[in-house]
Amino acid sequence: MEEEDFMWTSIFVAATKGQAEKICERLEAEGILTDRKSIDASRKANFEIRVLASEVEEARDIVCNMPNL
């Protein structure tokens, strides 16, 4: 594996903490490591969801096919 495969890459910005948790739970159920952080801590909104660079394509496919986002 290349070094950049271990870098985190943003794949989605969730509007709420609940939405971010739902997405991360789905990705993790598929075996994809996730990381999330609040972009706007003062409002507790807008959570960036990141995955390893080597899993970006698979993660985006999963998120794009999730209903009710």
ABEGO torsion letter per residue (X at the ends): XBAAAABBBBABBBABAAAAAAAAAAAAAAGBBBBBBBABAAAGBGBBBBBBAAAAAAAAAAAAABBGX
